[in-house]
Amino acid sequence: MKRAGIMGHPVAHSLSPVFQAAAFRESGLDVSYDLWDTSPSRLRARIESLRAPDILGANVTIPYKEAVVPLLDELGGQSARVGAVNTIVNRDGRLFGFNTDGPGFVAALRNEAAFDVAGRSVLLLGAGGAARGIAFALVDARAKTIGVTNRTIDRATRLAADVRAAGGPAEAVKPGASLARFDCVVNCTSIGMHGGPDPAGLPVEIDSLSRGALAVDIVYIPEVTPFLAAAATGGLRTFGGLPMLIYQGALAFELWTGVNAPAEAMAVAARNELQRRAALASGQRP
């Protein structure tokens, strides 16, 4: 049996074991997928353990996406530009880092929301690691404009400058500026996330957006965030974060195995687990 897992601190809430296990079963692969809660003092040891012959690799989540970079042997795909890794692949004891967040986001928009970012103007709300990965993927997908806004405008300015240095048409957007010119607005913050610091908040005023815009939230718990609910009430099309999670996970699965990921089976498993958790949270029998 081979092994893979997700490392972070904490990781108990992660859906990855549910849908990755479903993917391995569907593909007939004898692979277990584990939760690897890793304290900061154990990070280096955890990375070294991934070199074992029975380990395919790992997903990486908060707070280690940047911290793992200097501990790996080589970076692939977008990870060098992004400066963050969410997937580690063990190839004969050498560890390769990849970032599938951005490509997973673009693929989810294209395949599940019928929205091609090529030639479109996209605004990112937030300038953290998630926004960074998505921004560079938007460059590769030939977005017309990549706007970045953030509560701290300096962070938005830095991310926009990095994207421009990579050849992308990026700009920092000051809070309060008109947002009506953007075709797609993406919440890349934790605002509206269950258990987060502002679960009932909105990352932007819906009235400032174009009625023809697509409102996207990368948060997936809850599936319908306050941002998406308000956008739908305002007549905007909406798209939640679960498909992005599945698509980035599917890309990781393919990097580990070389097998096409069974994305539909992964999505069904993830949604069933979300329904189970919701039932438990409400006191119902799952």
PyRosetta script that sets phi, psi and omega in degrees:
from pyrosetta import init, pose_from_sequence

init()
pose = pose_from_sequence("MKRAGIMGHPVAHSLSPVFQAAAFRESGLDVSYDLWDTSPSRLRARIESLRAPDILGANVTIPYKEAVVPLLDELGGQSARVGAVNTIVNRDGRLFGFNTDGPGFVAALRNEAAFDVAGRSVLLLGAGGAARGIAFALVDARAKTIGVTNRTIDRATRLAADVRAAGGPAEAVKPGASLARFDCVVNCTSIGMHGGPDPAGLPVEIDSLSRGALAVDIVYIPEVTPFLAAAATGGLRTFGGLPMLIYQGALAFELWTGVNAPAEAMAVAARNELQRRAALASGQRP")
pose.set_psi(1, 136.6)
pose.set_omega(1, 173.6)
pose.set_phi(2, -94.1)
pose.set_psi(2, 166.1)
pose.set_omega(2, -177.5)
pose.set_phi(3, -135.5)
pose.set_psi(3, 150.7)
pose.set_omega(3, 170.7)
pose.set_phi(4, -147.6)
pose.set_psi(4, 173.7)
pose.set_omega(4, -179.7)
pose.set_phi(5, -174.6)
pose.set_psi(5, 180.0)
pose.set_omega(5, 176.7)
pose.set_phi(6, -118.6)
pose.set_psi(6, 130.8)
pose.set_omega(6, -179.9)
pose.set_phi(7, -113.5)
pose.set_psi(7, 137.9)
pose.set_omega(7, -180.0)
pose.set_phi(8, 179.2)
pose.set_psi(8, -168.6)
pose.set_omega(8, 180.0)
pose.set_phi(9, -160.7)
pose.set_psi(9, 98.1)
pose.set_omega(9, 5.2)
pose.set_phi(10, -91.4)
pose.set_psi(10, 172.0)
pose.set_omega(10, 178.6)
pose.set_phi(11, -134.4)
pose.set_psi(11, 1.6)
pose.set_omega(11, -174.2)
pose.set_phi(12, -59.9)
pose.set_psi(12, -27.2)
pose.set_omega(12, -176.8)
pose.set_phi(13, -81.1)
pose.set_psi(13, -10.3)
pose.set_omega(13, -168.6)
pose.set_phi(14, -63.8)
pose.set_psi(14, 140.6)
pose.set_omega(14, 173.4)
pose.set_phi(15, -86.7)
pose.set_psi(15, -12.1)
pose.set_omega(15, -173.3)
pose.set_phi(16, -55.6)
pose.set_psi(16, -43.8)
pose.set_omega(16, 179.3)
pose.set_phi(17, -58.9)
pose.set_psi(17, -32.6)
pose.set_omega(17, -178.0)
pose.set_phi(18, -69.0)
pose.set_psi(18, -52.3)
pose.set_omega(18, -174.2)
pose.set_phi(19, -83.2)
pose.set_psi(19, -25.3)
pose.set_omega(19, 174.9)
pose.set_phi(20, -71.8)
pose.set_psi(20, -38.9)
pose.set_omega(20, 175.7)
pose.set_phi(21, -61.2)
pose.set_psi(21, -39.6)
pose.set_omega(21, 177.0)
pose.set_phi(22, -63.4)
pose.set_psi(22, -38.1)
pose.set_omega(22, 179.6)
pose.set_phi(23, -66.0)
pose.set_psi(23, -42.8)
pose.set_omega(23, 178.9)
pose.set_phi(24, -64.8)
pose.set_psi(24, -41.8)
pose.set_omega(24, 178.1)
pose.set_phi(25, -62.7)
pose.set_psi(25, -47.8)
pose.set_omega(25, -177.8)
pose.set_phi(26, -60.5)
pose.set_psi(26, -32.6)
pose.set_omega(26, -177.4)
pose.set_phi(27, -91.0)
pose.set_psi(27, -0.5)
pose.set_omega(27, 178.2)
pose.set_phi(28, 70.1)
pose.set_psi(28, 30.4)
pose.set_omega(28, -178.2)
pose.set_phi(29, -104.1)
pose.set_psi(29, 134.6)
pose.set_omega(29, -179.0)
pose.set_phi(30, -87.4)
pose.set_psi(30, 79.8)
pose.set_omega(30, -176.6)
pose.set_phi(31, -135.2)
pose.set_psi(31, 132.9)
pose.set_omega(31, 173.4)
pose.set_phi(32, -100.0)
pose.set_psi(32, 149.5)
pose.set_omega(32, -179.4)
pose.set_phi(33, -127.8)
pose.set_psi(33, 122.7)
pose.set_omega(33, -169.3)
pose.set_phi(34, -119.4)
pose.set_psi(34, 161.0)
pose.set_omega(34, 170.1)
pose.set_phi(35, -90.0)
pose.set_psi(35, 123.1)
pose.set_omega(35, 179.3)
pose.set_phi(36, -117.4)
pose.set_psi(36, 81.8)
pose.set_omega(36, 176.4)
pose.set_phi(37, -69.5)
pose.set_psi(37, 120.8)
pose.set_omega(37, -170.3)
pose.set_phi(38, -125.2)
pose.set_psi(38, 116.7)
pose.set_omega(38, 176.5)
pose.set_phi(39, -71.7)
pose.set_psi(39, 156.5)
pose.set_omega(39, -179.8)
pose.set_phi(40, -54.7)
pose.set_psi(40, -36.3)
pose.set_omega(40, -178.6)
pose.set_phi(41, -69.6)
pose.set_psi(41, -17.2)
pose.set_omega(41, -178.3)
pose.set_phi(42, -104.7)
pose.set_psi(42, 4.6)
pose.set_omega(42, -174.1)
pose.set_phi(43, -61.3)
pose.set_psi(43, -49.9)
pose.set_omega(43, -178.8)
pose.set_phi(44, -60.3)
pose.set_psi(44, -41.9)
pose.set_omega(44, 179.3)
pose.set_phi(45, -65.2)
pose.set_psi(45, -38.9)
pose.set_omega(45, 178.1)
pose.set_phi(46, -62.4)
pose.set_psi(46, -44.6)
pose.set_omega(46, 179.1)
pose.set_phi(47, -60.4)
pose.set_psi(47, -44.7)
pose.set_omega(47, -179.3)
pose.set_phi(48, -62.7)
pose.set_psi(48, -32.7)
pose.set_omega(48, -179.8)
pose.set_phi(49, -66.2)
pose.set_psi(49, -21.1)
pose.set_omega(49, -179.1)
pose.set_phi(50, -72.0)
pose.set_psi(50, -10.4)
pose.set_omega(50, 179.8)
pose.set_phi(51, -79.9)
pose.set_psi(51, -7.6)
pose.set_omega(51, -178.4)
pose.set_phi(52, -61.8)
pose.set_psi(52, 146.6)
pose.set_omega(52, -176.0)
pose.set_phi(53, -59.6)
pose.set_psi(53, -26.5)
pose.set_omega(53, -177.0)
pose.set_phi(54, -89.6)
pose.set_psi(54, 2.8)
pose.set_omega(54, -178.4)
pose.set_phi(55, -100.3)
pose.set_psi(55, 124.1)
pose.set_omega(55, 174.8)
pose.set_phi(56, -77.3)
pose.set_psi(56, -37.6)
pose.set_omega(56, -177.6)
pose.set_phi(57, 155.6)
pose.set_psi(57, -161.1)
pose.set_omega(57, -175.5)
pose.set_phi(58, -152.6)
pose.set_psi(58, 152.8)
pose.set_omega(58, 162.7)
pose.set_phi(59, -89.1)
pose.set_psi(59, 152.5)
pose.set_omega(59, 179.8)
pose.set_phi(60, -125.7)
pose.set_psi(60, 130.1)
pose.set_omega(60, 178.1)
pose.set_phi(61, -127.3)
pose.set_psi(61, -173.8)
pose.set_omega(61, -177.5)
pose.set_phi(62, -53.1)
pose.set_psi(62, 134.0)
pose.set_omega(62, 8.1)
pose.set_phi(63, -109.9)
pose.set_psi(63, 31.3)
pose.set_omega(63, -166.6)
pose.set_phi(64, -110.6)
pose.set_psi(64, 7.0)
pose.set_omega(64, -174.2)
pose.set_phi(65, -62.0)
pose.set_psi(65, -32.0)
pose.set_omega(65, 176.9)
pose.set_phi(66, -92.9)
pose.set_psi(66, -35.8)
pose.set_omega(66, -175.2)
pose.set_phi(67, -64.6)
pose.set_psi(67, -27.3)
pose.set_omega(67, -177.9)
pose.set_phi(68, -77.6)
pose.set_psi(68, -18.4)
pose.set_omega(68, -172.0)
pose.set_phi(69, -53.7)
pose.set_psi(69, -51.5)
pose.set_omega(69, -178.2)
pose.set_phi(70, -71.1)
pose.set_psi(70, -7.4)
pose.set_omega(70, -178.9)
pose.set_phi(71, -92.8)
pose.set_psi(71, -4.1)
pose.set_omega(71, -176.6)
pose.set_phi(72, -99.7)
pose.set_psi(72, 164.4)
pose.set_omega(72, -178.0)
pose.set_phi(73, -84.9)
pose.set_psi(73, -33.3)
pose.set_omega(73, -175.8)
pose.set_phi(74, -157.8)
pose.set_psi(74, 149.4)
pose.set_omega(74, 176.8)
pose.set_phi(75, -109.6)
pose.set_psi(75, 141.6)
pose.set_omega(75, 180.0)
pose.set_phi(76, -127.4)
pose.set_psi(76, 168.5)
pose.set_omega(76, 177.8)
pose.set_phi(77, 59.7)
pose.set_psi(77, -134.1)
pose.set_omega(77, -177.3)
pose.set_phi(78, -86.2)
pose.set_psi(78, -6.1)
pose.set_omega(78, -167.8)
pose.set_phi(79, -61.5)
pose.set_psi(79, -34.3)
pose.set_omega(79, -179.7)
pose.set_phi(80, -66.1)
pose.set_psi(80, -42.9)
pose.set_omega(80, 179.3)
pose.set_phi(81, -69.4)
pose.set_psi(81, -40.8)
pose.set_omega(81, -177.2)
pose.set_phi(82, -72.3)
pose.set_psi(82, -33.5)
pose.set_omega(82, -177.5)
pose.set_phi(83, 79.0)
pose.set_psi(83, 20.8)
pose.set_omega(83, -179.0)
pose.set_phi(84, -149.5)
pose.set_psi(84, 150.4)
pose.set_omega(84, -177.4)
pose.set_phi(85, -127.1)
pose.set_psi(85, 132.8)
pose.set_omega(85, 173.4)
pose.set_phi(86, -118.5)
pose.set_psi(86, -3.5)
pose.set_omega(86, 179.2)
pose.set_phi(87, -140.3)
pose.set_psi(87, 128.8)
pose.set_omega(87, 176.0)
pose.set_phi(88, -115.3)
pose.set_psi(88, 133.6)
pose.set_omega(88, 179.9)
pose.set_phi(89, -118.7)
pose.set_psi(89, 129.5)
pose.set_omega(89, 176.9)
pose.set_phi(90, -92.8)
pose.set_psi(90, 115.6)
pose.set_omega(90, 177.0)
pose.set_phi(91, -119.5)
pose.set_psi(91, 96.4)
pose.set_omega(91, 179.3)
pose.set_phi(92, 54.9)
pose.set_psi(92, 42.6)
pose.set_omega(92, 175.4)
pose.set_phi(93, 88.9)
pose.set_psi(93, -7.0)
pose.set_omega(93, 175.1)
pose.set_phi(94, -100.2)
pose.set_psi(94, 138.4)
pose.set_omega(94, -174.1)
pose.set_phi(95, -105.9)
pose.set_psi(95, 123.6)
pose.set_omega(95, -179.1)
pose.set_phi(96, -111.5)
pose.set_psi(96, 134.1)
pose.set_omega(96, -179.6)
pose.set_phi(97, -104.5)
pose.set_psi(97, 138.2)
pose.set_omega(97, 178.5)
pose.set_phi(98, -134.1)
pose.set_psi(98, 160.9)
pose.set_omega(98, 172.7)
pose.set_phi(99, -126.3)
pose.set_psi(99, 110.1)
pose.set_omega(99, -178.3)
pose.set_phi(100, -101.3)
pose.set_psi(100, 1.0)
pose.set_omega(100, -178.0)
pose.set_phi(101, -60.1)
pose.set_psi(101, -53.5)
pose.set_omega(101, -177.2)
pose.set_phi(102, -64.4)
pose.set_psi(102, -52.3)
pose.set_omega(102, 177.1)
pose.set_phi(103, -58.3)
pose.set_psi(103, -36.1)
pose.set_omega(103, 177.6)
pose.set_phi(104, -64.8)
pose.set_psi(104, -38.1)
pose.set_omega(104, 177.7)
pose.set_phi(105, -63.3)
pose.set_psi(105, -48.9)
pose.set_omega(105, -178.3)
pose.set_phi(106, -63.6)
pose.set_psi(106, -41.7)
pose.set_omega(106, 179.6)
pose.set_phi(107, -65.6)
pose.set_psi(107, -39.2)
pose.set_omega(107, 178.5)
pose.set_phi(108, -64.1)
pose.set_psi(108, -42.7)
pose.set_omega(108, 178.1)
pose.set_phi(109, -61.1)
pose.set_psi(109, -44.7)
pose.set_omega(109, -176.3)
pose.set_phi(110, -68.1)
pose.set_psi(110, -45.7)
pose.set_omega(110, -171.6)
pose.set_phi(111, -86.6)
pose.set_psi(111, -30.1)
pose.set_omega(111, -174.1)
pose.set_phi(112, -107.3)
pose.set_psi(112, -26.3)
pose.set_omega(112, -179.4)
pose.set_phi(113, -111.4)
pose.set_psi(113, 0.7)
pose.set_omega(113, -179.0)
pose.set_phi(114, 53.3)
pose.set_psi(114, 40.4)
pose.set_omega(114, -179.2)
pose.set_phi(115, -122.7)
pose.set_psi(115, 112.8)
pose.set_omega(115, 177.0)
pose.set_phi(116, -96.2)
pose.set_psi(116, 123.8)
pose.set_omega(116, -175.4)
pose.set_phi(117, -77.0)
pose.set_psi(117, -13.0)
pose.set_omega(117, -179.2)
pose.set_phi(118, -58.5)
pose.set_psi(118, 125.5)
pose.set_omega(118, 178.9)
pose.set_phi(119, 76.5)
pose.set_psi(119, 7.3)
pose.set_omega(119, -177.6)
pose.set_phi(120, -109.3)
pose.set_psi(120, 157.9)
pose.set_omega(120, 178.0)
pose.set_phi(121, -98.6)
pose.set_psi(121, 125.3)
pose.set_omega(121, -175.1)
pose.set_phi(122, -123.9)
pose.set_psi(122, 131.9)
pose.set_omega(122, 177.6)
pose.set_phi(123, -109.5)
pose.set_psi(123, 128.2)
pose.set_omega(123, 176.8)
pose.set_phi(124, -101.2)
pose.set_psi(124, 124.6)
pose.set_omega(124, 176.1)
pose.set_phi(125, -93.6)
pose.set_psi(125, 106.9)
pose.set_omega(125, -174.4)
pose.set_phi(126, 112.7)
pose.set_psi(126, 154.9)
pose.set_omega(126, -177.1)
pose.set_phi(127, -135.3)
pose.set_psi(127, 26.4)
pose.set_omega(127, 179.5)
pose.set_phi(128, -85.6)
pose.set_psi(128, -160.1)
pose.set_omega(128, -175.5)
pose.set_phi(129, -61.7)
pose.set_psi(129, -40.3)
pose.set_omega(129, 180.0)
pose.set_phi(130, -64.4)
pose.set_psi(130, -45.5)
pose.set_omega(130, 179.1)
pose.set_phi(131, -62.4)
pose.set_psi(131, -36.9)
pose.set_omega(131, -178.8)
pose.set_phi(132, -63.4)
pose.set_psi(132, -47.4)
pose.set_omega(132, 179.1)
pose.set_phi(133, -62.5)
pose.set_psi(133, -41.8)
pose.set_omega(133, -179.9)
pose.set_phi(134, -66.7)
pose.set_psi(134, -40.4)
pose.set_omega(134, -178.0)
pose.set_phi(135, -58.8)
pose.set_psi(135, -45.3)
pose.set_omega(135, -179.1)
pose.set_phi(136, -70.7)
pose.set_psi(136, -31.1)
pose.set_omega(136, 174.5)
pose.set_phi(137, -66.8)
pose.set_psi(137, -35.1)
pose.set_omega(137, 177.4)
pose.set_phi(138, -65.9)
pose.set_psi(138, -32.9)
pose.set_omega(138, 175.1)
pose.set_phi(139, -61.1)
pose.set_psi(139, -49.8)
pose.set_omega(139, -179.0)
pose.set_phi(140, -63.4)
pose.set_psi(140, -29.8)
pose.set_omega(140, -179.0)
pose.set_phi(141, -86.9)
pose.set_psi(141, 5.4)
pose.set_omega(141, 172.8)
pose.set_phi(142, 66.3)
pose.set_psi(142, 42.7)
pose.set_omega(142, 173.2)
pose.set_phi(143, -63.2)
pose.set_psi(143, 145.8)
pose.set_omega(143, -179.6)
pose.set_phi(144, -71.8)
pose.set_psi(144, -44.9)
pose.set_omega(144, 179.8)
pose.set_phi(145, -141.3)
pose.set_psi(145, 137.9)
pose.set_omega(145, 175.6)
pose.set_phi(146, -121.0)
pose.set_psi(146, 104.4)
pose.set_omega(146, 177.8)
pose.set_phi(147, -93.0)
pose.set_psi(147, 143.6)
pose.set_omega(147, 177.9)
pose.set_phi(148, -130.1)
pose.set_psi(148, 123.3)
pose.set_omega(148, 174.8)
pose.set_phi(149, -125.9)
pose.set_psi(149, 151.1)
pose.set_omega(149, -175.1)
pose.set_phi(150, -156.3)
pose.set_psi(150, 152.1)
pose.set_omega(150, 177.9)
pose.set_phi(151, -56.2)
pose.set_psi(151, -39.4)
pose.set_omega(151, 172.7)
pose.set_phi(152, -99.7)
pose.set_psi(152, 105.0)
pose.set_omega(152, -171.0)
pose.set_phi(153, -63.5)
pose.set_psi(153, -26.3)
pose.set_omega(153, 179.9)
pose.set_phi(154, -60.7)
pose.set_psi(154, -36.9)
pose.set_omega(154, 179.4)
pose.set_phi(155, -67.2)
pose.set_psi(155, -40.3)
pose.set_omega(155, 177.1)
pose.set_phi(156, -64.0)
pose.set_psi(156, -40.1)
pose.set_omega(156, 179.7)
pose.set_phi(157, -63.7)
pose.set_psi(157, -41.7)
pose.set_omega(157, 180.0)
pose.set_phi(158, -65.7)
pose.set_psi(158, -43.9)
pose.set_omega(158, 179.9)
pose.set_phi(159, -64.8)
pose.set_psi(159, -43.2)
pose.set_omega(159, 179.3)
pose.set_phi(160, -61.2)
pose.set_psi(160, -38.7)
pose.set_omega(160, 179.0)
pose.set_phi(161, -65.8)
pose.set_psi(161, -40.2)
pose.set_omega(161, 178.8)
pose.set_phi(162, -64.5)
pose.set_psi(162, -39.3)
pose.set_omega(162, -179.7)
pose.set_phi(163, -69.1)
pose.set_psi(163, -39.7)
pose.set_omega(163, 176.6)
pose.set_phi(164, -63.4)
pose.set_psi(164, -37.3)
pose.set_omega(164, 178.7)
pose.set_phi(165, -63.7)
pose.set_psi(165, -24.8)
pose.set_omega(165, 177.3)
pose.set_phi(166, -91.3)
pose.set_psi(166, 7.9)
pose.set_omega(166, 177.0)
pose.set_phi(167, 92.9)
pose.set_psi(167, 11.9)
pose.set_omega(167, -178.1)
pose.set_phi(168, -95.6)
pose.set_psi(168, 149.4)
pose.set_omega(168, -179.6)
pose.set_phi(169, -84.2)
pose.set_psi(169, 72.0)
pose.set_omega(169, -173.2)
pose.set_phi(170, -107.7)
pose.set_psi(170, 152.1)
pose.set_omega(170, 177.8)
pose.set_phi(171, -149.6)
pose.set_psi(171, 146.7)
pose.set_omega(171, 173.0)
pose.set_phi(172, -82.8)
pose.set_psi(172, 137.5)
pose.set_omega(172, -179.2)
pose.set_phi(173, -115.1)
pose.set_psi(173, 118.9)
pose.set_omega(173, -178.2)
pose.set_phi(174, -68.8)
pose.set_psi(174, 142.0)
pose.set_omega(174, 174.9)
pose.set_phi(175, -55.2)
pose.set_psi(175, 134.9)
pose.set_omega(175, -178.9)
pose.set_phi(176, 94.8)
pose.set_psi(176, -11.5)
pose.set_omega(176, 178.5)
pose.set_phi(177, -71.2)
pose.set_psi(177, 158.8)
pose.set_omega(177, 178.0)
pose.set_phi(178, -65.2)
pose.set_psi(178, 134.1)
pose.set_omega(178, -178.5)
pose.set_phi(179, -113.8)
pose.set_psi(179, 5.8)
pose.set_omega(179, -172.8)
pose.set_phi(180, -66.7)
pose.set_psi(180, -17.2)
pose.set_omega(180, -177.0)
pose.set_phi(181, -82.5)
pose.set_psi(181, -5.1)
pose.set_omega(181, -176.0)
pose.set_phi(182, -92.5)
pose.set_psi(182, 134.4)
pose.set_omega(182, -179.7)
pose.set_phi(183, -80.0)
pose.set_psi(183, -24.3)
pose.set_omega(183, -176.0)
pose.set_phi(184, -145.6)
pose.set_psi(184, 132.9)
pose.set_omega(184, -179.6)
pose.set_phi(185, -124.1)
pose.set_psi(185, 124.6)
pose.set_omega(185, -170.9)
pose.set_phi(186, -118.7)
pose.set_psi(186, 121.0)
pose.set_omega(186, 173.4)
pose.set_phi(187, -79.5)
pose.set_psi(187, 109.6)
pose.set_omega(187, 178.4)
pose.set_phi(188, -106.1)
pose.set_psi(188, 16.3)
pose.set_omega(188, 178.7)
pose.set_phi(189, -103.3)
pose.set_psi(189, 177.3)
pose.set_omega(189, 176.8)
pose.set_phi(190, -91.3)
pose.set_psi(190, 4.3)
pose.set_omega(190, 179.0)
pose.set_phi(191, -63.2)
pose.set_psi(191, 126.7)
pose.set_omega(191, -178.6)
pose.set_phi(192, 95.1)
pose.set_psi(192, -5.4)
pose.set_omega(192, -178.6)
pose.set_phi(193, -79.8)
pose.set_psi(193, 134.6)
pose.set_omega(193, 176.2)
pose.set_phi(194, -60.3)
pose.set_psi(194, 126.3)
pose.set_omega(194, -179.4)
pose.set_phi(195, 85.6)
pose.set_psi(195, -2.7)
pose.set_omega(195, -180.0)
pose.set_phi(196, -84.5)
pose.set_psi(196, -177.8)
pose.set_omega(196, -176.8)
pose.set_phi(197, -72.2)
pose.set_psi(197, -19.2)
pose.set_omega(197, -178.3)
pose.set_phi(198, -144.1)
pose.set_psi(198, 68.0)
pose.set_omega(198, -172.6)
pose.set_phi(199, -67.4)
pose.set_psi(199, -19.6)
pose.set_omega(199, -178.7)
pose.set_phi(200, -105.1)
pose.set_psi(200, 3.5)
pose.set_omega(200, -173.3)
pose.set_phi(201, -83.8)
pose.set_psi(201, 168.7)
pose.set_omega(201, 174.7)
pose.set_phi(202, -117.6)
pose.set_psi(202, 135.0)
pose.set_omega(202, -179.9)
pose.set_phi(203, -76.3)
pose.set_psi(203, -15.9)
pose.set_omega(203, -179.3)
pose.set_phi(204, -159.9)
pose.set_psi(204, 154.6)
pose.set_omega(204, 176.8)
pose.set_phi(205, -74.9)
pose.set_psi(205, 125.6)
pose.set_omega(205, -176.8)
pose.set_phi(206, -61.3)
pose.set_psi(206, -33.9)
pose.set_omega(206, -178.3)
pose.set_phi(207, -63.6)
pose.set_psi(207, -17.1)
pose.set_omega(207, -179.0)
pose.set_phi(208, -83.8)
pose.set_psi(208, -6.9)
pose.set_omega(208, -175.1)
pose.set_phi(209, -97.4)
pose.set_psi(209, 154.0)
pose.set_omega(209, 174.7)
pose.set_phi(210, -67.2)
pose.set_psi(210, 140.8)
pose.set_omega(210, 178.5)
pose.set_phi(211, -63.8)
pose.set_psi(211, -19.5)
pose.set_omega(211, -179.9)
pose.set_phi(212, -93.7)
pose.set_psi(212, 3.5)
pose.set_omega(212, -176.3)
pose.set_phi(213, -77.7)
pose.set_psi(213, 154.8)
pose.set_omega(213, 171.3)
pose.set_phi(214, -95.9)
pose.set_psi(214, 122.3)
pose.set_omega(214, 177.9)
pose.set_phi(215, -95.6)
pose.set_psi(215, 124.3)
pose.set_omega(215, -175.8)
pose.set_phi(216, -123.8)
pose.set_psi(216, 139.2)
pose.set_omega(216, 175.4)
pose.set_phi(217, -127.5)
pose.set_psi(217, 126.9)
pose.set_omega(217, 179.7)
pose.set_phi(218, -82.5)
pose.set_psi(218, -9.7)
pose.set_omega(218, 172.7)
pose.set_phi(219, -67.5)
pose.set_psi(219, 138.2)
pose.set_omega(219, -179.2)
pose.set_phi(220, -122.5)
pose.set_psi(220, -3.0)
pose.set_omega(220, 172.1)
pose.set_phi(221, -128.0)
pose.set_psi(221, 103.0)
pose.set_omega(221, 5.9)
pose.set_phi(222, -80.8)
pose.set_psi(222, 162.9)
pose.set_omega(222, 178.9)
pose.set_phi(223, -64.6)
pose.set_psi(223, -37.3)
pose.set_omega(223, 174.9)
pose.set_phi(224, -106.6)
pose.set_psi(224, 101.0)
pose.set_omega(224, -179.0)
pose.set_phi(225, -80.5)
pose.set_psi(225, 166.4)
pose.set_omega(225, 174.7)
pose.set_phi(226, -55.2)
pose.set_psi(226, -36.6)
pose.set_omega(226, 178.2)
pose.set_phi(227, -62.6)
pose.set_psi(227, -46.8)
pose.set_omega(227, -179.3)
pose.set_phi(228, -68.4)
pose.set_psi(228, -38.3)
pose.set_omega(228, 179.0)
pose.set_phi(229, -63.8)
pose.set_psi(229, -44.3)
pose.set_omega(229, 179.7)
pose.set_phi(230, -66.6)
pose.set_psi(230, -38.3)
pose.set_omega(230, 179.2)
pose.set_phi(231, -65.2)
pose.set_psi(231, -42.5)
pose.set_omega(231, 178.5)
pose.set_phi(232, -63.3)
pose.set_psi(232, -40.8)
pose.set_omega(232, 177.3)
pose.set_phi(233, -62.2)
pose.set_psi(233, -33.3)
pose.set_omega(233, 178.9)
pose.set_phi(234, -82.5)
pose.set_psi(234, 2.9)
pose.set_omega(234, 176.2)
pose.set_phi(235, 90.8)
pose.set_psi(235, 8.5)
pose.set_omega(235, 179.6)
pose.set_phi(236, -87.2)
pose.set_psi(236, 152.2)
pose.set_omega(236, 168.6)
pose.set_phi(237, -72.4)
pose.set_psi(237, 148.0)
pose.set_omega(237, -177.8)
pose.set_phi(238, -131.2)
pose.set_psi(238, 157.8)
pose.set_omega(238, -179.8)
pose.set_phi(239, -151.9)
pose.set_psi(239, 124.0)
pose.set_omega(239, -175.4)
pose.set_phi(240, -88.1)
pose.set_psi(240, 178.5)
pose.set_omega(240, -170.8)
pose.set_phi(241, -88.0)
pose.set_psi(241, -13.0)
pose.set_omega(241, -175.8)
pose.set_phi(242, -62.8)
pose.set_psi(242, -42.7)
pose.set_omega(242, 178.2)
pose.set_phi(243, -59.1)
pose.set_psi(243, -37.5)
pose.set_omega(243, 176.8)
pose.set_phi(244, -62.1)
pose.set_psi(244, -43.3)
pose.set_omega(244, 178.2)
pose.set_phi(245, -58.1)
pose.set_psi(245, -43.9)
pose.set_omega(245, -178.7)
pose.set_phi(246, -67.1)
pose.set_psi(246, -44.5)
pose.set_omega(246, -177.1)
pose.set_phi(247, -67.9)
pose.set_psi(247, -38.8)
pose.set_omega(247, 177.8)
pose.set_phi(248, -67.3)
pose.set_psi(248, -35.3)
pose.set_omega(248, 176.4)
pose.set_phi(249, -67.7)
pose.set_psi(249, -36.2)
pose.set_omega(249, 177.5)
pose.set_phi(250, -64.4)
pose.set_psi(250, -40.4)
pose.set_omega(250, 177.6)
pose.set_phi(251, -64.6)
pose.set_psi(251, -39.1)
pose.set_omega(251, 176.7)
pose.set_phi(252, -63.4)
pose.set_psi(252, -45.0)
pose.set_omega(252, 178.1)
pose.set_phi(253, -54.8)
pose.set_psi(253, -43.9)
pose.set_omega(253, -178.7)
pose.set_phi(254, -69.2)
pose.set_psi(254, -34.1)
pose.set_omega(254, 176.1)
pose.set_phi(255, -65.4)
pose.set_psi(255, -38.3)
pose.set_omega(255, 179.9)
pose.set_phi(256, -73.0)
pose.set_psi(256, -37.5)
pose.set_omega(256, -166.6)
pose.set_phi(257, -110.9)
pose.set_psi(257, -24.6)
pose.set_omega(257, -172.5)
pose.set_phi(258, 74.1)
pose.set_psi(258, 12.0)
pose.set_omega(258, -178.5)
pose.set_phi(259, -110.6)
pose.set_psi(259, 141.2)
pose.set_omega(259, 176.0)
pose.set_phi(260, -60.9)
pose.set_psi(260, 130.8)
pose.set_omega(260, -176.4)
pose.set_phi(261, -74.4)
pose.set_psi(261, 137.4)
pose.set_omega(261, 174.9)
pose.set_phi(262, -81.8)
pose.set_psi(262, 77.8)
pose.set_omega(262, -171.5)
pose.set_phi(263, -59.8)
pose.set_psi(263, -36.6)
pose.set_omega(263, -178.5)
pose.set_phi(264, -65.1)
pose.set_psi(264, -43.8)
pose.set_omega(264, 178.7)
pose.set_phi(265, -64.3)
pose.set_psi(265, -35.6)
pose.set_omega(265, 178.2)
pose.set_phi(266, -65.1)
pose.set_psi(266, -43.6)
pose.set_omega(266, -178.7)
pose.set_phi(267, -65.5)
pose.set_psi(267, -42.0)
pose.set_omega(267, 179.4)
pose.set_phi(268, -61.8)
pose.set_psi(268, -44.2)
pose.set_omega(268, 179.9)
pose.set_phi(269, -63.0)
pose.set_psi(269, -41.2)
pose.set_omega(269, -179.6)
pose.set_phi(270, -65.3)
pose.set_psi(270, -45.0)
pose.set_omega(270, -178.9)
pose.set_phi(271, -67.0)
pose.set_psi(271, -38.1)
pose.set_omega(271, 177.2)
pose.set_phi(272, -62.2)
pose.set_psi(272, -39.2)
pose.set_omega(272, 179.6)
pose.set_phi(273, -68.8)
pose.set_psi(273, -39.3)
pose.set_omega(273, 176.8)
pose.set_phi(274, -62.3)
pose.set_psi(274, -40.2)
pose.set_omega(274, 178.4)
pose.set_phi(275, -65.7)
pose.set_psi(275, -38.8)
pose.set_omega(275, 178.7)
pose.set_phi(276, -63.3)
pose.set_psi(276, -44.5)
pose.set_omega(276, -179.4)
pose.set_phi(277, -66.1)
pose.set_psi(277, -39.5)
pose.set_omega(277, 178.9)
pose.set_phi(278, -63.1)
pose.set_psi(278, -40.2)
pose.set_omega(278, 178.9)
pose.set_phi(279, -64.4)
pose.set_psi(279, -41.9)
pose.set_omega(279, 178.5)
pose.set_phi(280, -64.0)
pose.set_psi(280, -41.2)
pose.set_omega(280, -178.9)
pose.set_phi(281, -64.6)
pose.set_psi(281, -30.3)
pose.set_omega(281, -178.6)
pose.set_phi(282, -91.6)
pose.set_psi(282, 1.5)
pose.set_omega(282, 179.2)
pose.set_phi(283, 83.7)
pose.set_psi(283, 8.2)
pose.set_omega(283, 179.6)
pose.set_phi(284, -86.9)
pose.set_psi(284, 163.1)
pose.set_omega(284, 176.4)
pose.set_phi(285, -82.5)
pose.set_psi(285, 121.6)
pose.set_omega(285, -177.2)
pose.set_phi(286, -70.0)
pose.dump_pdb("model.pdb")
